[in-house]
Every structure is written in structure tokens, then in C-alpha cells.
Amino acid sequence: MLADGRRFKVGRPKRKNVRHIDATGEVVIEVAQRLERGDSLDDGWLCEILSRGGR
């Protein structure tokens, strides 16, 4: 499931076939940290993080 915070919201992510996704090996640290803590993701925050390249 993929979400970008704009078109595909966190509440309704896009269902994707694993064969159609290319792994990049990159991890967005801020997202990983939130998920590890059990914090929720919201669309505005996710969109902002992804728009600046996850840095």
C-alpha cells in the first residue's frame, strides 16, 4: 500500500502489486521514526516530508 498525502491519503492508500514497485533502498527517517514510536501519520505532514525529499 502506498500513500503520498495528496492523491493517496493515509486513510486510503493505493493498493499496489509488489511486482510493480521498484525498491530503492531509501528510508525516510522521519516516517520510520514515527512508525517505530507508534505515532500516527497525517496527510499534511506526510506530504510535507515527501515534498522536501524526506530530508
C-alpha positions in Angstrom: 0.0 0.0 0.0 1.3 3.4 -0.9 0.3 6.9 0.3 1.6 10.3 -0.7 -0.6 12.6 1.5 -2.2 14.2 -1.5 -3.7 11.9 -4.1 -3.5 8.8 -2.0 -4.3 9.7 1.6 -3.0 7.8 4.6 -6.6 6.6 5.3 -7.0 5.2 1.8 -3.6 4.3 0.4 -3.1 2.9 -3.1 -3.1 -0.9 -3.3 -0.1 -1.9 -5.4 1.2 -5.2 -6.7 4.7 -5.8 -5.3 5.9 -6.8 -8.8 5.1 -3.2 -10.0 7.2 -1.5 -7.3 10.9 -0.9 -7.6 12.7 -0.9 -4.2 15.1 2.0 -3.9 16.7 1.0 -0.6 16.0 4.5 0.7 14.2 5.1 4.0 12.6 8.4 5.0 13.9 8.7 8.6 11.1 10.9 9.9 8.5 8.5 8.8 10.3 5.4 10.1 10.8 7.1 13.5 7.1 7.9 13.8 6.1 4.4 12.8 8.5 2.9 15.3 7.1 5.1 18.1 3.6 4.1 17.1 2.6 7.6 16.3 0.0 8.2 13.6 0.8 9.7 10.2 -1.3 12.5 8.8 -1.7 13.6 5.2 -0.3 17.1 5.6 2.8 16.0 7.5 3.5 13.2 5.1 3.0 15.4 2.0 5.4 18.0 3.5 8.1 15.4 4.3 7.9 13.8 0.8 7.9 17.2 -1.0 11.2 18.1 0.6 12.7 14.8 -0.4 12.5 13.1 3.0 15.3 15.1 4.5 
